[in-house]
Amino acid sequence: GSNALVLAEAPRSLHDALCVVRSLVKKRFLIAGGGAPEIEVSQGLQKWSKTLEGTAGYCAKAYAQALEIIPYTLAENAGMHPIAIVTELRKQHAEGHRTHGINVKRGVISDMLEEDVVQPLLVSLSALSLATETVNMILKIDDLVAVR
């Protein structure tokens, strides 16, 4: 039978599952999981930040670097060597493998769509939007950067 820990986690797991369904109903798009979208966006922002000057370039580069924390944490939580995994993930994306991500079951980088590892687009969009708004508020409060 189930132990107390599994029973205690059941309501949270059910809530998480319902949130995923809700996300899919609101925006019917799935994207590759395993840190693939975060690395892809990070690399695009890194490239774009080089075209900017001053504070804007610095902020874009810092945002791109911050996105890499997501696959790093995924690898770390899976008991993998996060630096090596994220470095390999960056390399795969630089070579054009846009849907490659961290396969935590096998401990390698693989195509997340072929592995059927997907996530709702709305979840990623919401996370990026909330993170951006939070950083904007902090920077505005501290008068570090003029926020538009």
C-alpha positions as CSV (number, residue, x, y, z in Angstrom):
1,G,0.0,0.0,0.0
2,S,0.8,3.7,0.0
3,N,2.9,5.2,2.7
4,A,2.1,8.5,4.4
5,L,4.5,10.5,2.2
6,V,2.9,9.3,-1.0
7,L,-0.5,10.1,0.4
8,A,0.6,13.5,1.6
9,E,1.9,14.3,-1.9
10,A,-1.3,13.1,-3.7
11,P,-3.3,16.4,-3.4
12,R,-0.3,18.5,-4.7
13,S,0.3,16.1,-7.6
14,L,-3.4,16.2,-8.5
15,H,-3.3,20.0,-8.4
16,D,-0.2,20.1,-10.6
17,A,-1.9,17.8,-13.1
18,L,-5.0,20.0,-13.2
19,C,-2.9,23.1,-13.7
20,V,-1.2,21.5,-16.8
21,V,-4.7,20.7,-18.2
22,R,-5.8,24.2,-17.6
23,S,-2.7,25.6,-19.3
24,L,-3.4,23.4,-22.4
25,V,-7.0,24.5,-22.5
26,K,-6.0,28.2,-22.4
27,K,-3.2,27.9,-25.0
28,R,-3.1,24.7,-27.0
29,F,0.6,24.5,-27.7
30,L,3.2,22.1,-26.4
31,I,7.0,22.7,-26.6
32,A,10.0,20.5,-25.9
33,G,10.9,20.1,-22.3
34,G,14.1,19.2,-20.5
35,G,15.5,22.7,-20.5
36,A,15.5,23.0,-24.3
37,P,13.4,26.2,-24.6
38,E,15.4,28.0,-21.9
39,I,18.7,27.2,-23.5
40,E,17.4,28.2,-26.9
41,V,16.0,31.5,-25.7
42,S,19.2,32.1,-23.7
43,Q,21.4,31.7,-26.8
44,G,19.2,34.0,-28.8
45,L,19.3,36.6,-26.1
46,Q,23.1,36.2,-25.8
47,K,23.5,36.9,-29.5
48,W,21.1,39.8,-29.4
49,S,22.8,41.3,-26.3
50,K,26.0,41.7,-28.3
51,T,24.2,44.1,-30.7
52,L,23.2,46.4,-27.8
53,E,25.2,49.0,-26.0
54,G,25.6,50.0,-22.4
55,T,23.0,49.0,-19.8
56,A,20.6,47.4,-22.3
57,G,23.3,45.0,-23.5
58,Y,24.4,44.2,-19.9
59,C,20.8,43.5,-18.8
60,A,20.0,41.3,-21.9
61,K,23.2,39.3,-21.3
62,A,22.4,38.8,-17.5
63,Y,18.8,37.7,-18.4
64,A,20.2,35.2,-20.9
65,Q,22.6,33.8,-18.2
66,A,19.8,33.6,-15.7
67,L,17.8,31.4,-18.0
68,E,20.5,28.8,-17.9
69,I,19.8,28.2,-14.2
70,I,16.7,26.2,-15.2
71,P,18.4,23.4,-17.0
72,Y,21.3,23.6,-14.5
73,T,18.9,23.0,-11.7
74,L,17.1,20.2,-13.6
75,A,20.4,18.4,-14.1
76,E,21.5,19.0,-10.5
77,N,18.2,17.6,-9.1
78,A,18.5,14.6,-11.3
79,G,21.9,13.8,-9.8
80,M,23.8,14.6,-12.9
81,H,26.9,16.8,-13.3
82,P,25.2,20.1,-14.1
83,I,28.1,22.0,-15.5
84,A,29.0,19.2,-18.0
85,I,25.3,18.7,-18.9
86,V,24.5,22.4,-19.5
87,T,27.8,22.8,-21.5
88,E,26.8,19.9,-23.7
89,L,23.2,21.2,-24.0
90,R,24.6,24.6,-25.1
91,K,26.8,22.8,-27.7
92,Q,23.8,20.8,-29.1
93,H,21.7,24.0,-29.5
94,A,24.6,25.9,-31.1
95,E,24.8,23.1,-33.7
96,G,21.1,23.6,-34.4
97,H,19.4,20.9,-32.3
98,R,16.7,23.2,-31.0
99,T,14.6,20.5,-29.3
100,H,17.4,18.8,-27.5
101,G,17.2,18.8,-23.8
102,I,18.2,16.9,-20.6
103,N,17.0,13.3,-20.6
104,V,17.0,12.7,-16.8
105,K,16.2,9.0,-17.2
106,R,19.2,8.2,-19.3
107,G,21.5,11.0,-18.1
108,V,22.2,12.4,-21.5
109,I,21.2,15.1,-23.9
110,S,18.6,13.9,-26.4
111,D,15.7,15.1,-28.6
112,M,12.9,15.9,-26.2
113,L,10.2,15.6,-28.9
114,E,11.4,12.1,-29.9
115,E,11.3,11.2,-26.2
116,D,7.8,12.6,-25.8
117,V,9.0,15.1,-23.1
118,V,6.9,18.2,-23.6
119,Q,5.5,21.0,-21.5
120,P,2.7,23.5,-22.1
121,L,3.9,26.7,-23.8
122,L,1.7,28.8,-21.3
123,V,3.7,27.5,-18.4
124,S,7.0,28.7,-19.9
125,L,5.5,32.0,-21.0
126,S,4.0,32.7,-17.6
127,A,7.3,31.9,-15.8
128,L,9.3,34.2,-18.1
129,S,6.7,37.0,-17.8
130,L,6.5,36.8,-14.0
131,A,10.3,36.6,-13.7
132,T,10.7,39.6,-16.0
133,E,8.1,41.7,-14.1
134,T,9.8,40.9,-10.8
135,V,13.2,41.9,-12.0
136,N,11.8,45.1,-13.5
137,M,10.2,46.0,-10.2
138,I,13.4,45.3,-8.2
139,L,15.5,47.4,-10.6
140,K,13.0,50.2,-10.6
141,I,12.8,50.2,-6.8
142,D,16.5,50.2,-6.4
143,D,16.9,52.9,-9.2
144,L,19.5,50.7,-10.8
145,V,18.1,50.7,-14.4
146,A,15.5,53.0,-16.0
147,V,12.7,50.5,-16.7
148,R,10.3,51.3,-19.5
